[in-house]
Amino acid sequence: MPAQSAPSFSVTIHSAGKGIVTGAGKYRPGDIVQLTAVPGGGQVWAGWSSPGLDWIGARVDSFTMPDSDVVLDTSFRPEMASLKQVYKDDFTIGNIYAGSRTYEAGTQDSATVARHYNIMTGENLMKPDQLLPNANINQTTGEWDFTFANADKFVKDSQDRGIKVHGHVLVWHSQSPAKLTPLNRAQAKANMERYIETVLTHFGESTTFDPATIVSWDVVNEAFADGVDQYDPAVGWRQYLRMSSQWYKAYASEPGADPGEFIYDAFVFARKYAPNVKLEYNDFNVFQSEGKAKAIIAMATEFNQRYAKANPGDARLLIEGIGMQSHNYINQTPAFACSDFTRLPELSDNGAADWKPGACSDHASVERSIQLIIDAGLSVSVSELDVQAFEAWNAEPQGTNGPYYDLTDPSVKDLFQKPGATYWADKISNRAELESIQAQRFAEYFAVYKKYSQDVDRVTFWGLTDAQNWRRNHNPQIFNGDFSEKLAAVAVANPEGWLGLKKPISDTSRLVDAIALVDSLDLRGKTYTGKSIGAVNGARGKANAVISKRGTQAEVNAALATLLAAIDGLERR
């Protein structure tokens, strides 16, 4: 009796969108099935999904045929728009320079930066221990040997690409040479001024690059304690400082001395040696709107008032902006303020669980903290943005603290039942849902940033991809490790579309203020000329129309400029 041939099974591919796929056909168990998916022009591929293979958006090019039929689903969608173009009327969009590969010609890193970002922050190379290693401080001779070469190259390469630079950081308790802060207040202060003067003068007087390339600096970083859930004004902001900081300890070395003075000194020195650069204070957990945000704002307000009194000829604030680091988690830090506080009532849901769409809080809210910062007369920078998917619920790739895996890697299983991991129980069933929740959270954050864009200067992602992030095991960015677009990228490029809004999100706050200013003027024809009054009334009418139709930010900005010009052009009779 002749031997029977091995049975064969079918691979069926369902494809949506513009692209070409191959791999469908008949195969025997154990055969290697080769797959291809080639997007059409301007399209990106969404990966393979198959319940039978336990795949969700898997980005693979082959698999071993099982002893059953296989059905694969795949799709192609339009490539996301350039983020710097999407937000050109709102704020600058940035990322981090992690080393020479970031700008290396021909790399995906360099291409991604060129396409999406117009301001960059050095992840490490402008920190104190990089510019002045501890070993380069000779305490016997007093000589300091600075190492500016890597930072200079970064700034020059940024300039050559038409990209601005945010300096990070001048004064910090971490990644700083220990010899800068002996336990002597006077010497620590002298060292601080010498360091800040040398660094800012070097970059400000460079002949290698245009000094205007560096537009802002984090002057002081993370001076407040890790968790400040509630702020008590009666206690005062100084009691919430990070008392383990070597700068704090040095300034506290004299009996009765104010240890928080190191923050003021740092900003005064920075203003002295970089008078044209924007100066910011940077910290994490600033979303704690009833705690850490209020403590930081109290500090900035006090020092700004003190500086203004001592320097009546300087109209600028000493501390001009607050950097909100924004290392967020998908199961906490609601974007919206609740009830009457929010500017986005159509998106905010007072009754939503904190991980659900529209989750809001007046106690720990990104929007509420932004409001408090703006009310203090300060601007906002979202300085180190990522949204972590795994931490706080332990559904990590197999092997705790193991190597990085994309959410699309089919070898990663859904581990929701680890001992002690109960937060997401009965809430999330698979990684596809997890990725969708992360995208929802990114869309909500950017909805808030857009709604306050008149006062949000910059949004900087802290890493080009999931794999190039300080918390890479938690898949916190908008691109996979291979630079393919996650759903989060789609959400960031079009938050209105993701959130189901038919009108653009725009910040009309300054336009509303300008209209109120017009309403306060006497425009009855006795004070100003008829022609100039007509110009104001015409501009006000157009401004009201833009607000009524919920125009784009470009339309709002244009209406504001026209109205302010008309007000400025009022001619007295």
C-alpha angles and dihedrals in degrees: 000000000000117000114259117241118242112268118254129220133202133248111207121190124200111194130185127189133021112323145090123251132184134185104081116129145079122318139172121235109275095027117132108241112209116209132192131185117183116184120221121241112306091006133116129206121243098203133242125303125191128160090202093056093036090240126152113184090330115186101210135129101210146016139183113260113244124211093267140061117281127212118197126192122197138161145189126218135182115282114258117261122255107278094216088056094044091054101032091117094043114044142318117282119218148174137184132278104226099176143309093309090066090073099024111134115250096020126120086234093062094042092051092050092048093050101044116019137066101174129044135195123205105241092211114339098088095047117113097254090053096050094039115020114204091243089059093065111090106197092186098056097024091234120147119196110202122200107210100153099100094042092047091052091049093051093044092048090048091052091049089055094048091250126138123223132227112205117230118213145351106165122025137143091228132058090018130123109264092218090069092070114048112170091264119100098208094048093045090052092048090049091049093053092045092050095046092044092051095046098044094041090050093053094036096053099036119142091190094071139005107278088216087071088082103067102170144011137209096230097182125017129200099345093154128078120270098254124030104163096165130024121210112199090198089063094044132223095275091073090062097055123118097262093187091065113114089224090054092048093048092050091046092054094096117072111254093008122139107245092194089065090089089076093054093046092050092054094044091052091046092051090048095053100032105033095163099048125093112247121214139180113222130200145145131246090033085144085082089099096178093044129020095020092055093047092051092046091050089054094047093046093051094048093044091053091047093049093047091053092049094043108037091165093061110079094185124094115250093223103036103174145016121227113216104201093202103198090167138178127221093232097053146023099069112217097219135068113228134240117351095354098072126090088201105059091154089065103033118091115192092196100048121115110247094259095046126094111280096019109167141182137180091200100051109016133138090212094049092049091050089052092052092049092049092047087057089057095253131126126234131233120187091214111176109018125185133136112213118215104190113036117098095029105049100225089139126151111280109290116043110253088006125151121299120280129182116237084242094060106114091210090068112092128203106256106185099142103063113143110274094011103116107135096091096035110136090359105083126033104182147359093267089063089045092054090048092053090050090052090049090053093049090050091052093049092051091046087058093044090052093047089056097034094127086069102028107087103178143009114199124186113215099226139012095238141004089264093050097058133101088239097039094152087067098057093229104163138075097248129060120237090270090053092252115145119263121204085260089066090054090049095049093047091052113014092165091056093047092048093046097245118153095197127058120257111240138164109241096167097111092042089053089049091051091051089050089052090054090049089055093056126091102244098161093116101259099092104035135033118269093239094055091044089052091053091052094047091048092050091046091052091053091046092053090049092053091051092046094053092040094238128199121275089255090057091046092050092049093048090049093050091049094048094047090048090051092050090048089050096057108131121207118228 
